[in-house]
């Protein structure tokens, strides 16, 4: 397995996991909130919501870094 294949696997895996994490965050929201509206002005994330939010950020950072690595490293 080459470095390019490894980068592509990391990129695909992080993209799929990030999509799942984002969809899990929207599951508890109302239909209007899923399209950008909000029923509340401000809510504090606690417990599972906070952890899921942080995991989503981690997956996004891994995804962006894998894209940059794919651009900068010769495949």
C-alpha contacts under 8 A as a table, 3 or more apart, distances in Angstrom:
res1	aa1	res2	aa2	distance
1	X	5	X	6.26
1	X	6	X	6.92
2	X	5	X	5.32
2	X	6	X	6.39
2	X	75	X	7.97
3	X	6	X	5.06
3	X	7	X	6.15
3	X	75	X	6.94
4	X	7	X	5.12
4	X	8	X	6.22
4	X	70	X	6.82
4	X	73	X	7.96
4	X	74	X	7.63
4	X	75	X	4.82
5	X	8	X	5.07
5	X	9	X	6.21
6	X	9	X	5.12
6	X	10	X	6.22
7	X	10	X	5.12
7	X	11	X	6.03
7	X	66	X	5.98
7	X	69	X	7.32
7	X	70	X	6.40
8	X	11	X	4.96
8	X	12	X	6.08
8	X	66	X	7.70
8	X	70	X	7.66
9	X	12	X	5.18
9	X	13	X	5.99
10	X	13	X	5.15
10	X	14	X	5.96
10	X	63	X	7.59
10	X	66	X	6.77
11	X	14	X	5.35
11	X	15	X	6.09
11	X	62	X	7.69
11	X	63	X	5.45
11	X	66	X	5.58
11	X	67	X	6.85
12	X	15	X	5.12
12	X	16	X	6.23
13	X	16	X	5.27
13	X	17	X	6.17
14	X	17	X	5.11
14	X	18	X	5.89
14	X	59	X	5.51
14	X	60	X	7.33
14	X	62	X	6.59
14	X	63	X	5.54
15	X	18	X	5.11
15	X	19	X	6.19
15	X	59	X	7.37
15	X	60	X	7.64
15	X	63	X	6.28
16	X	19	X	5.19
16	X	20	X	6.31
17	X	20	X	5.10
17	X	21	X	6.14
17	X	59	X	6.95
18	X	21	X	5.07
18	X	22	X	6.16
18	X	56	X	5.63
18	X	59	X	5.45
18	X	60	X	6.45
19	X	22	X	5.16
19	X	23	X	6.18
20	X	23	X	5.10
20	X	24	X	6.15
21	X	24	X	5.12
21	X	25	X	6.39
21	X	52	X	6.63
21	X	53	X	7.86
21	X	55	X	7.55
21	X	56	X	5.75
22	X	25	X	5.17
22	X	26	X	6.57
22	X	56	X	6.79
23	X	26	X	5.18
23	X	27	X	6.30
24	X	27	X	5.19
24	X	28	X	7.76
25	X	28	X	6.73
25	X	29	X	7.74
25	X	49	X	7.15
25	X	52	X	7.28
25	X	53	X	7.59
26	X	29	X	5.27
26	X	33	X	7.99
26	X	34	X	6.22
29	X	32	X	7.99
29	X	33	X	5.80
29	X	34	X	6.44
30	X	33	X	5.26
30	X	34	X	6.47
30	X	39	X	7.85
31	X	34	X	5.23
31	X	35	X	6.96
32	X	35	X	5.42
32	X	36	X	6.71
32	X	37	X	5.15
32	X	38	X	6.62
32	X	39	X	7.79
33	X	36	X	5.15
33	X	37	X	4.36
33	X	38	X	4.69
33	X	39	X	6.86
34	X	37	X	7.00
38	X	41	X	6.80
40	X	43	X	6.98
45	X	49	X	5.56
45	X	50	X	4.90
46	X	49	X	5.66
46	X	50	X	5.06
46	X	51	X	7.95
47	X	50	X	5.49
47	X	51	X	6.46
48	X	51	X	5.09
48	X	52	X	5.97
49	X	52	X	5.13
49	X	53	X	6.08
50	X	53	X	5.08
50	X	54	X	6.27
51	X	54	X	5.14
51	X	55	X	6.13
52	X	55	X	5.04
52	X	56	X	6.11
53	X	56	X	5.13
53	X	57	X	6.46
54	X	57	X	5.12
54	X	58	X	6.33
55	X	58	X	4.98
55	X	59	X	6.22
56	X	59	X	5.17
56	X	60	X	6.19
57	X	60	X	5.03
57	X	61	X	6.21
58	X	61	X	5.15
58	X	62	X	6.23
59	X	62	X	5.07
59	X	63	X	6.05
60	X	63	X	5.00
60	X	64	X	6.19
61	X	64	X	5.17
61	X	65	X	6.07
62	X	65	X	5.13
62	X	66	X	6.05
63	X	66	X	5.19
63	X	67	X	6.30
64	X	67	X	5.10
64	X	68	X	6.26
65	X	68	X	5.04
65	X	69	X	6.03
66	X	69	X	4.95
66	X	70	X	6.06
67	X	70	X	5.05
67	X	71	X	6.30
68	X	71	X	5.07
68	X	72	X	6.08
69	X	72	X	5.16
69	X	73	X	5.69
70	X	73	X	5.61
70	X	74	X	7.53
70	X	75	X	7.34
71	X	74	X	7.63
